[in-house]
Amino acid sequence: MKSIESLINTNKKVYVRMKNDGICKAFFTQAENEGFLFGDGAKPTEKHPSDLIAVLPDKTLCYVGTYGRIAAQSGAENIIVYDCEKLLAD
């Protein structure tokens, strides 16, 4: 898998899309191994899976709400959306 830290881009919003809970759990395990935490300080493996996760430059993960979901689908040039299944295959 490509490192999650390598996805960080300080000039763009980064989202990772999950196809299913199993892929999200694998992503959370990798993120935890790389030192990522959720904003509340929780380890990723302690959180419930989601279909879309934001990756912030300070190695924080966040669940994505309505506005973030709209942004992720917008195709704006300041947003990057990765398919986690492809990341796991790399």
matplotlib code that plots the C-alpha trace (Angstrom):
import matplotlib.pyplot as plt

x = [0.0, 1.1, 1.7, -1.1, 1.3, 2.3, -1.3, -1.0, -1.2, -1.0, -2.6, -5.6, -8.3, -7.6, -10.4, -10.2, -13.2, -13.9, -15.8, -16.7, -16.1, -13.3, -11.3, -11.9, -10.7, -7.5, -7.0, -7.5, -4.9, -2.4, -3.2, -2.7, 0.7, 1.7, 0.8, -2.5, -5.3, -8.8, -9.4, -10.5, -7.2, -8.7, -6.8, -8.3, -8.9, -11.1, -13.5, -16.3, -15.8, -17.1, -17.2, -15.4, -12.5, -10.6, -6.8, -5.5, -1.9, -1.3, -1.9, -5.4, -8.3, -11.9, -15.3, -16.8, -20.2, -22.6, -20.6, -17.4, -19.3, -20.5, -17.0, -15.6, -18.0, -17.5, -14.4, -12.9, -9.2, -8.3, -9.7, -8.2, -10.3, -8.4, -10.0, -8.7, -9.0, -6.5, -4.2, -4.2, -3.3, -0.2]
y = [0.0, 3.5, 5.4, 7.5, 10.2, 10.5, 11.5, 14.7, 17.9, 21.2, 23.0, 20.7, 18.9, 15.2, 12.6, 8.8, 6.9, 3.4, 0.7, -1.3, -1.6, -4.1, -1.7, 1.1, -1.1, -1.9, 1.8, 2.6, 0.0, 1.4, 5.0, 4.0, 2.3, 5.6, 7.6, 9.1, 9.9, 11.3, 14.9, 13.7, 11.8, 8.4, 5.7, 5.0, 1.3, 2.4, 4.2, 2.9, 2.5, 5.1, 5.4, 8.7, 10.0, 13.3, 13.2, 16.5, 17.8, 17.4, 13.6, 13.8, 11.8, 13.1, 11.8, 13.8, 15.5, 16.9, 19.8, 17.7, 15.1, 17.8, 19.1, 15.6, 15.1, 18.6, 17.9, 21.2, 21.5, 22.1, 18.7, 15.2, 12.1, 8.8, 5.3, 3.3, 0.0, 1.3, 2.6, -0.8, -2.5, -0.3]
z = [0.0, -0.7, 2.5, 3.7, 4.7, 1.1, 0.2, 2.3, 0.3, 2.1, -0.9, -1.4, 0.5, 0.5, 0.8, 0.7, -0.6, 0.8, -1.1, 2.0, 5.7, 5.2, 3.1, 5.6, 8.4, 6.5, 5.8, 9.5, 10.5, 8.1, 9.2, 12.9, 12.0, 10.4, 13.5, 12.4, 14.9, 14.7, 15.9, 19.3, 19.8, 19.2, 17.3, 13.9, 14.7, 17.6, 15.2, 13.1, 9.4, 6.9, 3.1, 3.0, 5.3, 5.1, 5.6, 7.1, 6.8, 10.6, 10.3, 11.6, 10.1, 10.0, 9.1, 6.3, 6.7, 4.1, 2.9, 2.6, 0.6, -1.8, -2.1, -2.7, -5.6, -7.1, -9.1, -7.9, -8.6, -4.9, -4.0, -4.4, -3.9, -3.7, -4.1, -1.1, -3.0, -5.5, -2.8, -1.1, -4.3, -4.8]

ax = plt.figure().add_subplot(projection="3d")
ax.plot(x, y, z, "-o")
ax.set_aspect("equal")
plt.show()
